Amino acid sequence: MPLTIPDSLLEQARLTEQAAKIEIACRLFQAHRLSLWQAAQWAQLSRVEMEAELLRRSIPLYEVTEEQLSVELAAMDRLGIPG
């Protein structure tokens, strides 16, 4: 299903069609609704270009959960690596 944004709304927001696609992709990525690759595809950008857009907006590329951190710390303990 195509999404249509009226030209008048884009003008009010001072966005081009491409800038709106990038903005939407960044917000959906930030909300964990799209993966990095999906967001890049939506915005019609390469992965590297999408990463740059996210970083420009101070949106982290990766978020570490407490569970992931616990797993990593446990692995370090098993290997004898000081944490």
C-alpha positions in Angstrom: 0.0 0.0 0.0 1.6 3.3 -1.0 1.9 6.1 1.4 1.0 9.5 0.1 2.2 12.7 1.7 0.7 15.9 0.2 3.1 18.3 -1.3 1.6 21.0 0.8 2.5 19.1 4.0 6.1 18.6 2.8 6.3 22.3 2.1 5.0 23.2 5.5 7.6 20.8 7.1 10.2 22.3 4.8 11.1 18.8 3.6 11.8 17.3 0.2 10.3 13.9 -0.6 13.8 12.3 -0.1 14.3 14.2 3.2 10.9 13.0 4.5 11.8 9.4 3.6 15.0 9.7 5.5 13.3 11.3 8.5 10.6 8.6 8.6 13.2 5.8 8.3 15.3 7.3 11.1 12.3 7.5 13.4 11.1 4.0 12.7 14.7 2.7 13.3 14.9 4.6 16.6 11.5 3.1 17.7 12.8 -0.4 16.9 10.2 -0.8 14.2 12.8 -1.3 11.3 16.2 -2.8 11.2 19.1 -0.7 10.0 18.9 -2.5 6.6 15.1 -2.0 6.3 15.4 1.7 7.2 18.1 2.2 4.6 16.0 0.5 2.0 13.0 2.7 3.0 15.1 5.8 2.7 16.7 4.6 -0.5 20.2 4.9 1.0 23.1 2.6 1.4 23.8 1.1 4.8 26.7 3.5 5.3 24.6 6.5 4.3 21.8 5.4 6.7 24.3 5.0 9.5 25.6 8.6 8.8 22.0 9.9 8.9 21.4 8.2 12.2 24.6 9.4 13.8 23.9 13.0 12.6 20.7 12.8 14.6 22.4 11.3 17.6 20.5 8.0 17.2 22.6 5.1 18.4 23.3 2.4 15.8 23.3 -0.3 18.4 21.8 -0.6 21.8 23.1 -3.1 24.4 20.5 -4.6 26.6 21.1 -5.6 30.2 20.7 -9.3 29.1 23.3 -8.9 26.4 25.7 -7.2 28.9 25.1 -10.0 31.4 25.9 -12.7 28.8 29.1 -10.9 27.7 30.3 -10.4 31.3 29.6 -14.1 32.1 31.6 -15.1 29.0 34.5 -12.8 30.2 34.4 -14.5 33.6 34.5 -18.0 32.1 37.5 -16.9 30.0 39.2 -15.3 33.0 39.2 -11.8 31.5 38.9 -9.1 34.1 35.7 -6.9 33.6 
